[in-house]
Amino acid sequence: MNERHRAVRASPSPEGLAARADVSACRVARPEEWVECERRAVELARGRVLDVGCAVGRHMLAIAETCQVVGIDPSPGAVAIARAQGLDARLGSIQEPGGLGTFDSIMLLGGNLGLLASREEAPKVLDGFARLARADARLLAVGHDPYTVQLTDHQHYHLLNRRQGRLPGQVRMRLRYRGWSSSWFSRLLMSCDELARLIVNSEDWVMERCGQPDDLGFYLAVLRRKPGTGPDGVLGG
C-alpha cells in the first residue's frame, strides 16, 4: 500500500465529515462553465455510470436525474461534500475502487484521462476499468494534449522525458493547499495519436472516437469495450 492509500484510510470517515460539510461554502461549477468536451461527455453517459475522481460531484449532479451514478474519489472531504448533496459518492481510487459492481459508462472527466499515469501503467489502469465495465460499455475520458500550448519550459520538460524513455507529456506532480500537500503521483498528458498507440494492443478496449483539442488542449476520447469481453450477467451493486 502506498502513502496515498494509507492517508485515505487514516482519514476521518466521509460520514463524519458529511455531518460537518458546509455545501453552501463550496461553489460547484455549472455545466455552462465547463469545457465543451465535458458537456459532451455527460450527454453520452448512459445506464449505470461510474465517475472516477468525482471530487465534490459536479458531473454527477448533471446526470443524477437520468442515470444511476456512483462516484469515487480518494479525498474524504470531497466525498463528504458530494454526499451532503445527496450523491452516491464513495472513498476509492483507480487502484482500490472497492466493491462497486459493473457499469455501462465510466467517466474520466476534468482531465482525468491523465490517471493512466505512464506508458507502463496505462495497460494496468485500463485492465482495472475493464473489470468494472459491462459488455459494450463506454469509457468517456477528457484528456489534455500537451502540444497545444508551445511554451519553452514545457518543451524542455518534454525533451527531458524523451531522453528518459518516457512519453513527453508524463508529469510528476502533487497537490498543495495552504499547509497541506498530497503525495507525489504521475499524470499523463497525451495526444489522441499517443492514446491510440497505447491501446492498439488492448484486449478490452477499442477507440471509438477522439475529438480535436480545444484552445486549452482538452479533448474527449471515447473508448468502447470490445464485443464479447464484458462481464456478462454481473449485476451492479
C-alpha positions as CSV (number, residue, x, y, z in Angstrom):
1,M,0.0,0.0,0.0
2,N,1.4,3.4,-1.0
3,E,1.4,6.6,1.1
4,R,-1.6,8.0,-0.7
5,H,-3.7,4.9,0.2
6,R,-2.6,5.0,3.8
7,A,-3.6,8.6,4.0
8,V,-7.0,7.8,2.7
9,R,-7.6,5.0,5.1
10,A,-6.3,7.0,8.1
11,S,-8.6,10.0,7.3
12,P,-11.9,10.7,9.1
13,S,-14.9,8.8,7.7
14,P,-16.9,10.5,5.0
15,E,-20.0,10.1,7.2
16,G,-18.3,12.1,10.0
17,L,-17.1,14.8,7.5
18,A,-20.5,15.0,5.8
19,A,-22.1,15.9,9.1
20,R,-19.8,19.0,9.2
21,A,-19.7,19.7,5.4
22,D,-20.9,23.2,4.5
23,V,-22.1,22.8,1.0
24,S,-23.0,26.4,0.8
25,A,-19.3,27.3,1.2
26,C,-18.3,25.1,-1.8
27,R,-19.0,26.6,-5.2
28,V,-19.8,23.9,-7.8
29,A,-19.1,24.9,-11.4
30,R,-22.2,24.8,-13.6
31,P,-22.3,23.0,-16.9
32,E,-22.2,26.2,-18.9
33,E,-18.8,26.9,-17.2
34,W,-17.3,23.6,-18.2
35,V,-15.1,23.0,-21.2
36,E,-17.2,21.8,-24.2
37,C,-15.8,18.2,-24.2
38,E,-17.0,17.7,-20.6
39,R,-20.6,18.7,-21.5
40,R,-20.5,16.3,-24.4
41,A,-19.2,13.5,-22.2
42,V,-22.1,13.8,-19.7
43,E,-24.6,13.8,-22.7
44,L,-23.1,10.5,-23.8
45,A,-23.4,8.8,-20.4
46,R,-25.9,6.0,-20.3
47,G,-27.2,3.4,-17.8
48,R,-25.2,2.8,-14.7
49,V,-22.4,5.4,-14.6
50,L,-19.1,5.5,-12.6
51,D,-17.5,8.9,-12.2
52,V,-13.8,8.3,-11.4
53,G,-12.3,11.2,-9.5
54,C,-15.7,12.7,-8.9
55,A,-14.4,15.4,-6.4
56,V,-17.5,17.3,-5.0
57,G,-19.8,15.8,-7.6
58,R,-20.3,18.5,-10.3
59,H,-20.6,15.9,-13.1
60,M,-22.7,13.6,-11.0
61,L,-25.2,16.3,-10.3
62,A,-25.7,16.9,-14.1
63,I,-26.8,13.3,-14.7
64,A,-28.2,12.2,-11.4
65,E,-31.8,12.5,-12.7
66,T,-31.3,10.5,-15.8
67,C,-28.7,7.9,-14.8
68,Q,-27.8,5.8,-11.8
69,V,-24.4,7.3,-11.0
70,V,-21.7,6.3,-8.5
71,G,-18.6,8.4,-7.8
72,I,-15.3,7.6,-6.3
73,D,-12.6,9.9,-5.1
74,P,-9.6,9.5,-2.7
75,S,-10.4,12.7,-0.8
76,P,-12.7,12.3,2.3
77,G,-13.6,16.0,2.2
78,A,-14.7,15.9,-1.4
79,V,-16.7,12.7,-0.9
80,A,-18.3,14.3,2.2
81,I,-19.5,17.3,0.2
82,A,-20.8,15.2,-2.6
83,R,-22.7,13.0,-0.2
84,A,-24.1,16.1,1.5
85,Q,-25.7,16.9,-1.8
86,G,-27.4,13.5,-1.9
87,L,-25.0,11.9,-4.3
88,D,-23.7,8.3,-4.1
89,A,-20.0,9.2,-3.6
90,R,-17.6,6.7,-2.1
91,L,-14.0,6.7,-1.0
92,G,-11.9,5.0,-3.6
93,S,-9.3,5.2,-6.3
94,I,-8.4,3.6,-9.6
95,Q,-6.1,1.2,-7.7
96,E,-8.6,0.4,-5.0
97,P,-12.1,1.2,-6.3
98,G,-13.9,-1.0,-3.8
99,G,-16.9,-3.3,-4.4
100,L,-18.8,-1.2,-6.9
101,G,-20.3,-3.7,-9.3
102,T,-20.2,-3.0,-13.1
103,F,-21.1,-0.1,-15.3
104,D,-22.4,0.9,-18.7
105,S,-20.4,4.2,-18.7
106,I,-17.2,5.1,-17.0
107,M,-16.3,8.8,-16.9
108,L,-12.8,10.3,-16.5
109,L,-13.6,14.0,-16.6
110,G,-11.7,17.1,-15.5
111,G,-8.6,15.8,-17.5
112,N,-8.7,12.5,-15.6
113,L,-7.6,10.6,-18.6
114,G,-4.2,11.6,-17.1
115,L,-4.8,8.9,-14.5
116,L,-3.4,6.4,-17.0
117,A,-0.1,7.8,-15.4
118,S,2.5,6.5,-17.9
119,R,3.2,4.2,-20.8
120,E,3.9,1.4,-18.4
121,E,1.0,1.9,-16.0
122,A,-1.7,2.6,-18.6
123,P,-2.4,-1.1,-19.5
124,K,-2.9,-1.9,-15.8
125,V,-5.3,1.0,-15.3
126,L,-7.3,0.1,-18.4
127,D,-7.4,-3.5,-17.3
128,G,-8.9,-2.3,-14.0
129,F,-11.5,-0.3,-15.8
130,A,-12.4,-3.4,-17.9
131,R,-13.2,-5.3,-14.7
132,L,-15.8,-2.6,-13.9
133,A,-17.2,-2.4,-17.4
134,R,-20.3,-4.3,-18.7
135,A,-20.4,-5.6,-22.2
136,D,-20.3,-2.8,-24.8
137,A,-19.6,-0.2,-22.1
138,R,-18.1,3.1,-22.9
139,L,-15.1,4.9,-21.3
140,L,-15.7,8.7,-21.6
141,A,-12.5,10.4,-20.9
142,V,-11.3,14.0,-21.1
143,G,-7.6,14.2,-22.0
144,H,-5.1,17.1,-22.3
145,D,-2.9,17.4,-25.4
146,P,0.5,18.7,-24.1
147,Y,1.4,20.0,-27.6
148,T,-1.4,22.6,-27.9
149,V,0.4,25.3,-25.8
150,Q,4.0,25.6,-27.0
151,L,5.9,27.1,-24.1
152,T,9.6,26.9,-23.8
153,D,9.5,25.4,-20.3
154,H,7.1,22.7,-21.5
155,Q,9.2,21.8,-24.5
156,H,12.2,21.5,-22.2
157,Y,10.2,19.1,-20.0
158,H,9.1,17.1,-23.0
159,L,12.8,16.8,-24.1
160,L,13.9,15.5,-20.7
161,N,11.1,12.9,-20.7
162,R,12.1,11.7,-24.2
163,R,15.7,11.3,-23.0
164,Q,14.4,9.2,-20.1
165,G,12.3,7.0,-22.4
166,R,9.0,8.4,-21.2
167,L,6.2,9.9,-23.2
168,P,6.8,13.7,-23.5
169,G,3.6,14.6,-21.6
170,Q,4.2,12.5,-18.5
171,V,4.4,14.8,-15.4
172,R,5.3,14.1,-11.8
173,M,3.2,16.3,-9.5
174,R,1.5,16.8,-6.2
175,L,-1.4,19.0,-4.9
176,R,-0.8,21.7,-2.3
177,Y,-3.2,23.9,-0.4
178,R,-2.0,26.1,2.4
179,G,-0.1,23.8,4.8
180,W,-1.3,20.6,3.2
181,S,0.2,18.6,0.3
182,S,-0.5,15.3,-1.3
183,S,1.9,12.5,-2.1
184,W,3.7,12.8,-5.5
185,F,2.0,11.0,-8.4
186,S,2.3,10.7,-12.2
187,R,-0.2,12.2,-14.6
188,L,-0.1,11.5,-18.4
189,L,-0.9,14.3,-20.8
190,M,-1.1,12.9,-24.3
191,S,-2.4,13.5,-27.8
192,C,-5.1,11.4,-29.5
193,D,-2.5,9.7,-31.6
194,E,-0.5,8.7,-28.5
195,L,-3.6,7.4,-26.8
196,A,-4.4,5.3,-29.9
197,R,-0.9,3.8,-29.8
198,L,-1.3,3.0,-26.1
199,I,-4.5,0.9,-26.6
200,V,-3.7,-0.6,-30.0
201,N,-2.9,-4.0,-28.4
202,S,-5.6,-3.8,-25.7
203,E,-7.6,-7.0,-25.3
204,D,-10.5,-5.0,-23.8
205,W,-10.8,-1.5,-25.4
206,V,-11.1,0.0,-28.8
207,M,-11.0,3.7,-29.8
208,E,-14.5,4.8,-31.0
209,R,-13.6,8.5,-31.4
210,C,-11.2,11.1,-30.3
211,G,-12.0,14.8,-30.8
212,Q,-9.8,17.7,-31.7
213,P,-8.3,19.5,-28.7
214,D,-9.8,22.9,-27.8
215,D,-7.7,26.1,-27.4
216,L,-6.6,24.9,-23.9
217,G,-5.7,21.4,-25.2
218,F,-8.7,19.5,-23.7
219,Y,-10.4,16.8,-25.8
220,L,-12.9,14.0,-25.4
221,A,-11.9,10.4,-26.1
222,V,-14.5,7.6,-26.3
223,L,-13.3,4.1,-25.8
224,R,-15.7,1.1,-26.2
225,R,-15.5,-2.3,-24.5
226,K,-14.7,-4.9,-27.2
227,P,-17.7,-7.1,-28.1
228,G,-17.7,-10.3,-26.1
229,T,-15.2,-9.2,-23.4
230,G,-17.5,-7.6,-20.8
231,P,-18.6,-9.4,-17.6
232,D,-21.9,-10.7,-18.9
233,G,-24.6,-11.4,-16.3
234,V,-23.0,-9.5,-13.5
235,L,-25.4,-7.1,-11.8
236,G,-24.1,-3.8,-10.4
237,G,-24.2,-3.2,-6.6
